[in-house]
Amino acid sequence: MRWASIVSLAIGALTYLALAFWWSSPVGAALPTFAIAFLLYRVWARAAKVGGDEAVESRHLAEVEGAEADAS
C-alpha cells in the first residue's frame, strides 16, 4: 500500500475543506489543493524512493517467446 498517496490525498481533502469553507483564497480552493497534494506526494515519494529507480524491461508481444502470430 502506498501510504504517501493516501496521506497526501487526505491532507489535500482537508486543504480543500479549509479553503472552501473556512478561509477564502483568491484563486479558489481546487488549484492550491492540487498543488499541495502533488508536492507533498512528490517530496514523500522521493524521500522514500517510491518508483522510478527500478529498470523496467519493455518488450513487444511479437518478441515474447512462445507467442505465435495467428495467420488467419
N, C-alpha and C positions, 0 to 999 in steps of 0.2 A: 504494500500500500504506500502511496506517495503522500506522506504527511505534509510535506511542503505545500502541495497543491490544495489539500483540504484546509489547512490553516490559512493560507493566502486567500482562499475563497471566503472563508468565514470573516476574516478581517476586512476584505473588500465589501462584504454584505453589511457589516457594521459601519463601515465608512459611508456607504450609500445611505443607510438609515440616518446617520448623523447629519449628513449634508442635505438630505431631502426634507427632513422633518425638524431638526433642532437648530442647525446653523445654515445660513444662506451662503451660497457660493456664487460668484459672478459668472462662472462657466457652467453651472448646473452641478448635478451630482454624478452623472454617468462617467464623464471623462476623468475626473480625479479618482473615482473608484477604480476604473480600469487601470489607470497609471499606477496607483498604489499597489493593487493586487499583482499586476505584472512585474513591477520592480521588486516587490517582496519575494515573489516566487523565483525570479531570476537570481537574486542575491543568495537566497537559501539553497537553490539547486546547485549553483556554482560552488558554494561553500561545502555542500555535501557531495559534490561531484556526481550529480544525477544526470545520466545520459550524456551523449556527445563524445565521450572519450573512447568507447569501445568501437573497434572496427567492425563494420557490418559488411558482409560479403553479399554482393548482389549478382544474381545470375538470371539469365533468361530461361524460360521454361524449355526452350528448344535445346539448351545446353545441359540440362539435367540428364544424368544417365538413367536409362530405363524408360524415359518418356519418348514414345514414338508418335510421330505425326500421323494423323488419320488421312489417308489419301482420298477418301471418298467425298 
